[in-house]
Amino acid sequence: MFYDFALEHAWLIPLLPAMAFVIIGMITRSYGKLSAAIAVCMSFISFLLSSGVTYALVNYGISVEQPFVQQLNWMHIGSVSISMGVLIDPLTAMMLMVVSTVSLLVQIYSVGYMKGDKGYGRFFAFLSLFAASMLGLVLAVNFLQMYVFWELVGLCSYLLIGFYYYKVSAREAAKKAFMTTRVGDFGLLLGILLLQINFGTLDFMELREIIPAYISMAGTGLMTVIALLVFVGPIGKSGQFPLHVWLPDAMEGPTPVSALIHAATMVVAGVYLVGRAFFMFTELPCVMNVIAWVGGFTAFFAASIAFTQTAIKRILAYSTISQLGYMMLALGVGSLTASFFHLMTHAFFKALLFLCAGAVMHAMADEANIFKMGGLRKKMPITFATMTIGVLAIAGIPPFAGFFSKDEILLAAAQVSTPLYVLATLTAFMTAFYMARLLFVTFCADPANEESYEHAHEPSKFMLFPLIVLAALAVVSGLWGHLEGFGEWVRFGHPHEAGIDMTIAVSSTILSFIAFGIAWNIYVAKRWSSDTIAEKTGILYKLSYNKFYIDEIYEALIKVFVDGVAKVFYWIDIYIVDGIVNGLAHLVGGISWILSKAQNGQAQHYSGVFICGVVILVAYSLYFLAVLGGAL
């Protein structure tokens, strides 16, 4: 049976796109269409295998408690054994389906979007490696294997964000992403090393048994430190405050890259790591509280910035940061099911929104400012319809996907912390407003540029097909979380039955409609002036528009730190290193000068020196004999 083959050969899922990367990079890079065909075919086979694995899990009843594991000992270093393999449980299967589906659709979209680009083959090579890295991360059987693929994902993001390497902004954005995530990765690495040192294993299934027993005997002190260090990694990779600054700049890469990074790969890696190591975090209430508040604050903070941004992809970037905050909030309050339910729905509607944004920019000659667009619903009806579905989904309007997953998070927050629930509800209102603003200004307002408007058109079929598929998923994926068995399938601990709290559902929906109404009156009906609102809000508007000056603060701090360190090392270099080197040179020079005076060509001087030497040797010999005689 195919699903048996898929389960037994799950290691092929990341290997196939990795092979595509090697083939394209070494052989077919100069042949763009062939490279694209290889990448898409390999992604399609990975998708089929992921589907087979998912079916096998359902068919065989593989659960969280009894996962399917294949591993082999890779090497031994002293007493340390390093294993590689695959760990397949419902969490893995769900992530495989999300990553493989979005990756395949993004690659199909890229066939049309990147047409005519000089780096066509190179782009598909990097895209394939990106997909392979994320799929490998999802299948990891231990922390070490996950960390290897974690770093590969970071490398791929650097390559793809900086794809247009001839642009200064792209190079700077790639470096910023790489360096910022390194901060988080360093914390994660320290946490992994402490796990190995203290427990002698990094295997997820072994640690799942060891850590609760260790905490019950030794307390939470050491494990709190380890868990916080491990969590620093997801803070960086998933763009949580204060390491969120790289994510908006990642927009410098091609739009398909933005869709892949922000929907199904790099940014959800952090959420997945916390979910995979949930057995550790749930034993530490103080760490769970940190996760919840980091997520809740990030969600609200990023939404407040998206309020005033004008670049279409930057609005979506801050939206991604905010939605990732929602997922972290859900994990922090103990609802892994709600978090991963929202991860799944978000992957579909956020990929849809980014690809729609790419279609709009493609039609508007790469214009990114939404206030230089307008009226595109008539020129691009299919793109308008699909983007409307994406906006309604992220805004939490029923019956679209985001309504169900967002309300699950609101309910989980309400059951644990009223302040977190209020923060999450305010964020939901803000999300509905800025997404309605984006939709109305881009598609419903009067055209801002008649010339660009006249030339606007729908994208090619290669680009439209993924939009339609993702739009369908943005509608139906919300229902999957309410199918019987989802809470039993994707969970930690006791099964979680999906449900809707009518008070929360109705209140959040009303708030979303109010946000849509406000946005319509400001940007389409023009009953209220956006300029007047900006003037009246004053400092708040300025802070939001300038992203609360976080980037500027970081640059100033780094400058002060770097300058301070540079001055210290300059002093060490000049006065210690150079001082020692120059001092030795002067010492040798002085000795040479003294010795040179002895070589003056005068025989009587040589005789005097000789006699002095003999006298010194005789005196030393007599002293030595006297001491030796006294000792005897």
N, C-alpha and C positions, 0 to 999 in steps of 0.2 A: 504493500500500500504506500501511496505517496507520502502520507503524513507520518508513517513510520520512518521512511527514508529521511524526511525533513528533520524529525526529532533526533535520529541517530547521527545525522550529518549537519547539525546546526552550526558547526564551526565554518561551514561554507558560506553562511550568510554574510559575515564581514569579509571573508576571503575573496569572494567574487568581485566586489567593487575595488578591493585592493589590487587584484589582478588587472582590472581595467586601468587603474592608475599606472601600473608598471608597463602594460602594453602600450598605452597612449604615450606615456612619457618617453619610452625607449624606441618605439617603432612608428606609431601613426600620428604623432603630434602635428606633423606638417599637413596631414590630410584631415581637414576639419570635419567633414561630414562622416567619414569613417570613424573618427574619434568619438563623435557624438553618438553614433549608432552603437559602438562598443559599450560606452558608458550607460546608455539607456537600457540596452539588453541585459547587462550584468545587474543593473538595479532592478529590472523586472524579475529576473530569476531570484534575486534576494527577497523581493516582495513575495513571490510564490512560496519560497521556502519558509518565510516568516508566517505566512498564512497556514502552511502545513503544520508548523510547530504549534500555532495557536489552536488549530483543530485537534491536534494530538493531545494537548493539555486537557481540553474539554472532554475528549473521548475517553482518556485514561484516568480522568479525575485527579490529575497532578495538582497538588495544593501548595499553599505557603509552607505548611508543616513538612510536607514530603515532596521536595522539588526533584527534578531530574538533573543529575550531576554527572558530568564526564570530566575527568582530569588526569593528567599524567605528571610525574615528577620531572621537571625540566633540568634541574641541576641541584647539587649539594655543595654547600660552602660550610665546611666544618660541621656543626650540628644543625645548621639551618637548611631546610629543604624548601626549594622554590618550585611551586606547582603552577601549571597553566591548564585552563579548561573552560568549560561552559557550565553555567548555573541557570537552569530554566525553571521558572515558576510563573504564576499568573502575572506578577509585576513585570518580569522579563518579556513575556509574550505580548502584553499590552504595549510596552515600549517598542518592541520590534515592529509591531504593526504600525505604530505612529511614525517612527523614524523611516521605515522602508516606504510607506505610502507617500509621505511628504517629499522624501528624497526623490522618488520616481517622478512625481508630478512636477517638482521643481526642475528636474533635468529635462523633461519633455518641454516645459515652458522655455527653458534656456535655449533649446534648439532654434526657436524663433527669435527670442530676445537678443541673443548674442550673435545673430547672423551678420556676417560682414566684419566682425571684430578681428583684429590682428591676432589676438591670443586665443582664438576659438578652441583649438585642441588643448592648449595648456589649461584653459578654464575647466574643461570636462575632466582632465586628469586630476586637478585639485579637488573638484567637486566629488569625484569618486573616492578619493582618499579621505575626504571629510566624512562621507557617509560610512565608509569602512571603519573609521576611527570611532564614530559614535555607536555603531552596531557592536563593535568589539567591546566598548565600554559597558554596554548594556548586558552583554553575555558574561562579563568577568566573574570569576569564581572566588576571587580574593582581592584584597585592597591593593596589592602590588600590581596585579594585572590591570586593575581598573586605573591605577595611577599612570601606567604606561600609555594607555589609550587616552586618558585624561590629558596628558601632555601632547599627544598627537593631535587631539582636537584643537588644543591651543595653537599648535604650529599651523594647522590648516586654516584657522581663522586669520592668523597673521598673513599667510600667503594669499588668501582670498580678499581680505579687506584691503591689502596693498596690491591687488591685482593690477590696477592701473598705476604701476610703479613710477611712471614718468610724471605723475602728478604729485606735487609736494604734499598736498593735503592727504592723499591716500597713503603715502609713506609715513607721514606723521601719525595718522589714525592707526595704522598697523602697529607701529612701535608703541603707541599709547595702550592699545589693547593687550599687546604682548607683555609689556612691563607691569601694567596694573594687575592683570591676572596672575603674574608671577608672585605678587605679594600674597595673594590667597593661596597659591600653590605651595609656597614655602611653609605656611602654617599647616596645610594638609600633610605635607611631607614629614614635618616634625611629629604630628599626631600619629602617622603611620609607623614611624620609627619607634615611638614610645609604645605602641601596641605590640610591635615585634619584640622589643626589649623586655617588656613586662609579662607577656603571655606566650611568647615563643611561636606564635602563628598569626597569619593575616587572613586565614580562611574564614569566609563569612559564616558558614554553618558551624564551625568550631567556636568562633567568637560568640555566636548567638547563645551557646551553652555556657561558655566560660564567664562572660562579663557579668550576668546577673548573679552568679554564685560568688564571684569575686567581690562585688559591691555589698552583698549581704554579709560577708565576713570582714572586709577591710574598710568599708565605708565608701563615700562618694568623692573624696578629695582628689585622688589621682585621676579618676575617670572623668571628673569635671574638667580638669585641665586638658586631657586628651580629647574629649568631645568638643570642647571649644576650639581647639586647634584644628580638628577635622572640619568643623563648621566654617572656619575662615576660608577654606577652599571653595565651598559653595557660595559664600558671600561674593568672592571675586568672579567666579565663573557664571553665576546667575545674576550678576549685576545688582546686588543688593547694596544699600547704603552702608558704608561710605565708599565702596569700591565700584560704584555704578558708572563712573565717568567715562569709561571706555565704550559703553554700549551705544550711545547716540552717535559717536564718531565712527562707529562701524558701518554707518550708512555710505561711507566713501567707496565701498565695494559695489560691484554690480548688484542690481536689485534682486536677482535670484539668490545671491549670497545672503542678502539681508533676510529674505524669506526663510532660508534654511537655518541661519544662525538664530534668528529670533523666534522661530516656531518649533523646530523639532530636533535641533542638535545641541550646539554649544550651551546655550543658556539654560536648557532644561537638564543638563548634565548635573548641575549642582543640586537641583530638586531631587533628581534620581538618586544621587549619592546619599542624601539625607534619608530618603525612603528606604534605600537598601540597608543602611546602617541604623534603621529605626529601633532595632533591638537594643542599641547602645543609648540612644538619646532618650527613649521612654523611661529608662531607669533613673534619669537625672532631671527632676522637675525644674531646677533652676536653669538648666541649659534649654529645656523646652520653652521656658518663659522667654529666654533671650531670643530664640528662634522666632517665636510668635511676635514679639515686639519689633524685632528687626524687619520681619516681613510686613507687619502692619504699618510701621512708619514708612518703609520704602514704598508701599503701595500708595499711600496718601501723598507723600512727598513728590513722587514721579508724576502722579496725576495732576498735582498743582502746577508743575512745570509745563506739562502738555497743554494746559489751558491756553497758553499764550504763544506757542510756537507756530511758525508759518510754513516751514518746510514739511511736505507731506510725509516723507519717510522719518523725519525726526519726531513728528507727532506720534507715529506708530512705534518708534523706538522707545519713547518714554512710556507709551502704553504698555509695551512689553515689560519694562522694568516694573511697572505698577502691577501687572497681572502675575508676574513672578513673585512679587511681594504677597499677593493673595495666596499663592501656593505655599509659600513658606509659613504664612500665618496659619493656614490649615494644618500644616505639619506640626507647628508649635502648639496648637491646641489639641493635638492628638488624633486628628482625623486624616490618616493617610489616604483613606478612600476618597474623601472630598478633594484632597490635593491632587491626586492622580486623575481623578475624573475631570477636574478643571484643566490639568495638563493636557489631557487628550483633546478636549473640546477646543482649548486655546490653540493647540497646534494647528488644527484645521482652519479655524476662522482667522488666525493671525497670518498664516501662510496665504490665505485667500486675500486678505487686506493688502499685504505687501505686493503680491503679484498683480492685484488691481492697480495699486499705486504705480508699479512699473509700467503697466499698460497705459496709464494716463500720462506719465512722463514721456513714454515712447511716442505717444501721439502729439505731445506738446513740445517736441524738440528738446527733451531733457529738462524742461522747466520744472522746478520743484516747489516753488512758492504757490500755495493754494489760492492766494489772493490775486494771482496773475492768470488764473484759469476761469472757471465759471461756465455754466450753460452746457456742460458736456453730456448731460443725459440724452440730448437729442442726437448728438454725434456718435455717442458710444452707448447705446441702450443696453447691450449685453453686459458690458463692464459695469454700467450703472446698477443694473439689477443684481449682479453678483456682489458688488461692493455694498449695496444696501443690505443684503443678507448678512454679510460680514459685520457691518456696523450694528445691526439689530442684535446679532449674536453676542458681540462683546458688550453691548449696552444692557444685556440681560432682559430683553423683551421676549415674552413667551410667543410661540413655542420653540424659539431658536435655542441652540445648544447652550450658549452662555447663561441663559436664564436658570437652567437646572443646576449646572455646576457652581455658578456663583451663589445661588441660594443655599446650596449644601454648605458652602464655606461660611456664609452669614449665620446659618443655623448652628454650625459647630462653634463659631466664635461666641454667639449669644449664650450658649450653654456653659461656657468657661469664663468669659470676661466681658462685662458690659462695656467698658471703655474700648476694647478691641472691636466689639460689634459696632459701636457708634462710628469708630474710625473707618471700618470696612464699609459701612453704609454710606458715609460721606464720600468715600472713594468711588463707590458705585454711581452715585449721582454725578460726580465730576467726570467720570468716564463716559457716561451717557452724553454729557454736554459737549466735551471736546471732540468726541467721535461724530456727533450730529453736526457740529461746526465744520469738521472736515468734509463730511458728505455734502452738506448744503452749499458751502462756499465753492466746492469743486464742481458739483453737478447741477445745482439748482439756482444759484445766483446768476445775475446777468454776466455775460462774457466780459472779462477784463481786457482781453487782447483779441480784437476782431480778426487779425491776420492769423494768429495761431489757432483761433477757434475754427476758422474756415478750413484749415488744413488738418484738423483733428479727425481721426478715423479709428475704427475698431482694429485691434491687432490681428495677427494671423491666426489660423486655426490651431497651430501648435501652441499658441499662447492662450487661446480661448478655452480649449479643452480642459486644461487643469483648473481654470477658474470655475467652470461648470461643475466639475467633480467635487472640488473643495466646497463650493456653495451647497451642494447636496449634503456633504458631510457636516457642514456647519448647521444644517437643519436637523439631520437625523441622529447625530452623535450624542446629543443631549438626552435622547430617549434611551440610549444604551445603558446609561448609568442607573436607569430606573427599571431595567429589565430584571426579572427575578434571577438572583444569583450573582449580580455584579458585586454587591457588597460582600458576598461570601468569597468571591474570586479575588478581587483586588483589596487586600486588607492587611492589618497587622493585629493579632490578638483575636478578640471576639468578632464575629461577622457584623458588618454594619449594614443595616437595612436603609436603603435610600428612601427619603420621604420629603414632603414639602410642608413646611410650616406656613399656613395660609396667611397669618399676620405678617410674617417676614416677606413672603412672596408678593402679597398685594401692596405692601408699603414700598418695597423696592421697585416694583413695576410702576407705581404712581410717580415716584421720584424720577424714574427714567423718562417717563412721558413729560413731566414738568421740565426736565432738562432739554428735551427735544423741542418743547414749545418755546422756551427761552431762546434757544439757538435759532429757531425759525424766525422769531420776531426781530432778532438782532441782525441776522445775516441775509435773510431773504426778504421778509416783509419790510425791513428797515424801520420798524416802529421805534426802536431804540438805537442810538448811535454807539457803535463799538469804540469810537474815539473818545466819546464823552465818558463812557464807562472806564476806559483806561485812565483818563485824567482824574476821575473821582477816586479810583482805587489807588492812584499815586504810587507810593513806595511798594505796595504789594504787587502791582502789575510789573513794575520795574524789576523786582526781585525774581518773579516768576519768569519773565522774558529772558533775564540774564542767568537763569538756572541757579539762582541764589548765590552766584559768584563762587561756586564750589571749585570750578576749574582754576579760577584766578587765585583762590586761597591756596590750593595745592601747589600751583606754580610758584607762589611767593614763598611758601614753606620749604619747598624743594630747593629754591634758589638760596634761601638763607642757610639751609642745611648743607647744601653742596658747597656754597661759598665758605662756610665755616670750616667744614672738613678740609677743603682745598687750602685754606690759610694755615691750618694746623700742619698738614703734610708739607706745605711750602716751607714752614719754619723748620720742621724736622729735616727736610732735604737740604736746606741752606746751612743750618747751624750744627746739625748732628752728622748727617751723612757726608756732606761736603766738608764739614769741619774735620771729621776723622780722616777722610781721604787727603785733604790738603795738609792736615797736620802731619800725617805720615810722610808726605812729600817734603815738607819743610824739615822734618827730623832727618830724613835721609840726606837732604841737601846740606844740612848743618854738619852732619857726620862727615859727609864727603868733603866739605870745606875744610874741616879740621884735619882730615887725613891728607888733603891736598897740600896743606902747609908743610907736612913732613916731607913731601917730595919736591925739595927746592934746589937739588943739585949740589949742595954744599956738604963735603965729606965730614967736616967737623960736626955738623948738625946731625948727620946720620950716626956718628960715633956717640954723640951725647944721648941720642934716643936709645941706641943699643945699650949703653951703660945703664941708663935709667931702667930699661926693661929687665936687665940682668939683676939689678939691685932689688926690684920689685919681686922677681921670681925667688931670689935667695931669701928675702925677708918672709915671703909667704911660706917657703919650705921650712924655715926655722920655726915659724909659728906653728905650723902643722905638726912638726916633730915634737915641739914642746907640749902641745895639747895631747898628742898621742902618748907621750911618755908619762904625763900626769894621769892619764886614764889607766895606764898599766900599773 
